[in-house]
Amino acid sequence: MKCCRFVAVALMSLLITLNYTEAAGECGRMPIGQAAASLSPCLPATQNPRSKVPPVCCAKVGALIRTNPRCLCAVMLSPLAKRAGINPGIAIGVPKRCNIRNRQAGKRCGRYIVP
């Protein structure tokens, strides 16, 4: 009987874990705060549309667009970004300013439209 209970508990734990993984946020298993921290070199470029976008920022944005473009949008529109002083209207233009060709031109990112 103890064996059956163990198997049942183990199976339920596995199902809960699978549901949690599938129900992960826009950034998948990576917490949005961690994704935002990885984009910290982009901070000046998200506050001023005339500031030069550092190459390391472009590399990180390009990698995130290739792997999980929804995550980039979620980071730019997150409350964490707002507290950091990021202007979503300016941040949306960073991929274009980096000359990233496969960016989501013309698609919506929340209430913003990617240029």
C-alpha positions in Angstrom: 0.0 0.0 0.0 2.9 2.4 0.8 4.3 1.7 -2.6 1.1 2.7 -4.3 1.0 6.0 -2.3 4.6 6.7 -3.2 3.9 6.1 -6.9 0.8 8.3 -6.8 2.6 11.1 -5.0 5.5 10.9 -7.5 3.1 10.9 -10.4 1.3 13.9 -9.1 4.5 15.7 -8.5 5.6 15.0 -12.1 2.3 16.3 -13.5 2.5 19.5 -11.4 6.1 20.0 -12.6 5.1 19.5 -16.2 2.2 21.9 -15.9 4.4 24.5 -14.2 6.9 24.2 -17.1 4.2 24.5 -19.7 2.6 27.4 -17.8 5.9 29.2 -17.5 5.9 32.9 -18.3 6.8 34.6 -21.6 10.5 33.9 -21.0 10.0 30.2 -20.5 11.9 28.8 -17.6 14.0 31.9 -17.2 12.5 34.4 -14.7 11.7 37.7 -16.3 14.0 39.4 -13.9 16.9 37.3 -15.1 16.0 38.1 -18.7 15.8 41.8 -17.9 19.2 41.7 -16.2 20.8 40.1 -19.2 19.6 43.2 -21.2 21.2 45.7 -18.8 23.7 46.9 -21.4 20.7 48.2 -23.3 19.5 50.5 -20.5 20.8 53.8 -21.9 19.4 53.0 -25.3 15.9 52.4 -23.9 15.8 55.8 -22.2 17.1 58.0 -25.1 16.3 57.4 -28.7 19.4 59.3 -29.8 21.9 57.3 -27.7 24.1 54.8 -29.4 23.1 51.2 -28.9 26.1 49.3 -27.6 27.1 46.2 -29.7 26.8 44.0 -26.6 23.2 45.1 -26.3 22.5 44.4 -30.0 24.0 40.9 -29.6 21.8 40.1 -26.6 18.7 41.5 -28.2 19.4 39.5 -31.4 19.9 36.3 -29.4 16.7 36.9 -27.5 14.8 37.6 -30.7 16.1 34.3 -32.2 15.3 32.2 -29.1 12.2 33.8 -27.6 10.9 37.0 -29.1 7.9 37.1 -26.8 10.3 37.3 -23.9 11.8 40.5 -25.2 8.4 42.1 -25.4 7.5 40.9 -21.9 10.8 42.4 -20.5 10.3 45.7 -22.2 6.7 46.1 -20.9 7.3 44.6 -17.4 6.8 46.6 -14.2 10.5 45.9 -13.6 11.4 47.8 -16.7 9.2 50.7 -15.7 11.0 50.9 -12.3 14.3 50.9 -14.1 13.3 53.9 -16.1 12.8 52.1 -19.4 10.6 53.9 -21.9 8.7 51.1 -23.8 8.1 53.4 -26.8 11.9 53.8 -27.1 12.8 50.3 -26.1 10.6 48.8 -28.9 12.9 50.5 -31.4 16.1 49.0 -30.1 16.0 46.0 -32.5 15.6 48.4 -35.4 18.4 50.6 -34.2 20.6 47.5 -34.0 19.7 46.7 -37.6 18.4 43.3 -36.7 16.9 41.9 -39.8 14.6 39.2 -38.4 12.9 41.5 -35.9 9.2 41.5 -35.6 8.5 44.6 -37.7 4.9 45.7 -37.7 3.8 43.4 -34.9 2.2 44.4 -31.6 4.0 44.4 -28.3 1.3 45.1 -25.8 -0.3 48.4 -26.8 2.9 49.3 -28.6 3.6 48.5 -32.2 7.1 47.4 -33.0 8.6 49.9 -35.6 
